[in-house]
Amino acid sequence: MKVGKINHIGIVVTDASEAMERYGKLYGIKKWYKLVAGPIDLHYRGEKRNCTVDLYFGGKGKTKIELIETHGEPNIYTTFYINRGEAVHHYQYNVKDLDAAVRECEARGMRVFQYASFDSAGATVRYAYVGTSEDTGAIELIETRVGNRFVKGDVPFEVGFIGVLTGNYKRVK
């Protein structure tokens, strides 16, 4: 499996507003954006879960931080928070073929903990969390497509001016 650079690191939080303020001060992040997406079809440990997942992105230079706030039925984020508290949950990579990437990870002894899909600004986003243990953090693999075309990034356009124009992101701070 060929992966490029880390796209972002994900941190599970219980209060995104407070976390944006705190991480903003800590890392000098002045702008935060919320991902605008349709309903999420989320499966945790093989079972469909009814929950919401709010994703907030900020960054400095080419480094992005994702803050994850979730509500509803248990999922990988709630389990991680209960076991580890607020901490780095995952490192995210873009892949062109999620199914092939997952098969390769499984062949290397990793398991799929959670997978999901949602639509955002005309794109379909599919992701899976893989690894050897949920407690030690995970690797997030994301495939984004507009029609049959792969689009680099965790959504069709990166955070910032273009993301706001396309409706993928809404500036929240």
C-alpha positions in Angstrom: 0.0 0.0 0.0 1.4 3.3 -1.0 0.6 6.2 1.3 1.8 9.8 1.1 2.3 12.3 3.9 0.2 12.4 7.0 -2.8 14.6 6.1 -3.8 15.4 9.7 -3.7 14.1 13.3 -7.1 13.6 15.0 -7.8 14.4 18.6 -10.9 13.2 20.4 -12.5 16.0 22.6 -15.7 16.4 24.5 -16.1 20.2 24.0 -14.9 21.3 20.6 -15.4 25.1 21.4 -13.1 24.8 24.4 -10.6 22.6 22.6 -10.4 25.1 19.6 -9.6 27.9 22.1 -7.0 25.8 23.9 -5.3 24.2 20.9 -5.5 27.6 19.1 -3.5 29.2 21.8 -1.1 26.3 22.2 -0.2 26.0 18.5 -1.0 29.5 17.2 -4.0 28.4 15.2 -6.3 31.4 14.5 -8.9 29.9 12.2 -11.0 26.7 12.7 -13.4 25.2 10.2 -16.2 22.7 10.7 -16.7 20.0 8.0 -20.1 20.3 6.4 -21.4 16.8 5.6 -24.6 14.8 5.2 -25.6 12.0 7.6 -22.9 9.5 8.4 -23.3 5.8 7.8 -21.0 4.5 10.6 -20.1 1.0 11.6 -18.1 0.3 14.8 -16.9 -3.3 15.5 -19.0 -4.4 12.6 -22.3 -2.9 13.9 -24.1 0.1 12.5 -24.2 2.9 15.1 -26.5 5.9 15.4 -24.3 8.8 16.3 -23.2 12.2 15.1 -19.6 13.1 14.5 -18.6 16.8 14.3 -15.2 17.4 12.8 -13.2 20.7 13.2 -10.0 21.5 11.4 -7.3 24.0 12.1 -3.7 24.2 11.2 -0.4 26.0 10.8 1.5 25.7 7.5 0.8 22.3 6.1 0.0 20.6 9.4 -3.6 20.1 10.2 -5.3 19.1 13.5 -8.7 17.6 13.5 -10.8 17.9 16.7 -13.5 15.2 16.9 -16.6 15.6 19.0 -19.2 12.8 18.9 -22.6 12.1 20.5 -24.9 9.1 20.4 -24.2 5.4 20.4 -20.7 4.1 21.3 -18.1 4.3 18.6 -14.3 4.3 18.3 -14.1 7.9 19.5 -16.2 7.4 22.7 -14.3 4.2 23.5 -11.0 5.8 23.0 -11.9 8.8 25.2 -13.1 6.6 28.0 -9.9 4.6 27.9 -7.3 7.3 27.2 -9.0 10.7 27.7 -8.3 13.6 25.4 -5.3 12.5 23.3 -4.1 11.9 19.7 -6.4 9.3 18.4 -5.2 8.8 14.8 -2.9 9.8 11.9 -4.7 10.1 8.6 -3.6 9.1 5.2 -5.3 9.5 1.8 -5.7 6.4 -0.3 -7.0 5.9 -3.9 -8.7 2.6 -3.2 -10.0 2.1 0.4 -11.0 -1.5 -0.1 -7.6 -2.5 -1.4 -5.8 -0.5 1.3 -7.9 -2.3 4.0 -7.2 -5.7 2.5 -3.5 -4.9 2.6 -3.6 -3.8 6.2 -5.5 -6.9 7.2 -2.8 -9.0 5.4 -0.3 -7.3 7.7 -2.1 -8.3 10.8 -4.2 -5.1 11.4 -7.9 -5.1 12.1 -10.7 -2.6 11.0 -12.2 -1.0 14.1 -14.6 1.4 12.4 -15.6 2.4 8.9 -18.0 5.0 7.6 -19.1 7.0 4.6 -20.8 10.4 4.1 -21.3 12.9 1.4 -19.9 16.4 1.4 -20.3 19.1 -1.4 -20.8 16.5 -4.1 -18.1 14.1 -3.0 -18.4 10.7 -1.3 -16.0 10.2 1.5 -15.2 6.7 2.8 -12.9 6.0 5.7 -11.7 3.2 7.9 -9.7 3.1 11.1 -7.2 0.2 11.2 -4.5 -0.9 13.6 -3.5 -3.6 16.0 -5.2 -2.1 19.1 -7.9 0.6 19.6 -6.1 1.7 22.8 -2.8 2.6 21.1 -4.4 4.9 18.4 -5.3 4.1 14.9 -4.4 4.8 11.3 -7.2 6.5 9.4 -7.4 5.7 5.7 -9.6 8.0 3.6 -10.9 7.7 0.0 -12.6 10.7 -1.5 -14.4 10.5 -4.9 -16.4 12.8 -7.1 -18.1 10.4 -9.4 -15.5 7.8 -10.4 -12.6 10.2 -9.9 -10.3 10.1 -6.8 -9.8 13.5 -5.2 -6.8 14.1 -3.0 -7.6 15.3 0.5 -10.0 14.3 3.2 -12.7 16.2 1.4 -12.6 17.5 -2.2 -10.8 20.7 -1.4 -8.5 21.5 1.5 -9.5 23.6 4.5 -9.6 27.4 3.9 -10.8 29.7 1.2 -11.6 27.0 -1.4 -13.3 24.7 1.2 -15.5 27.5 2.3 -16.4 28.4 -1.3 -17.3 24.8 -2.2 -19.4 24.4 1.0 -17.2 21.6 2.4 -16.2 23.7 5.4 -17.8 26.4 7.5 -15.5 28.8 9.4 -16.4 28.6 13.1 -13.6 30.6 14.7 
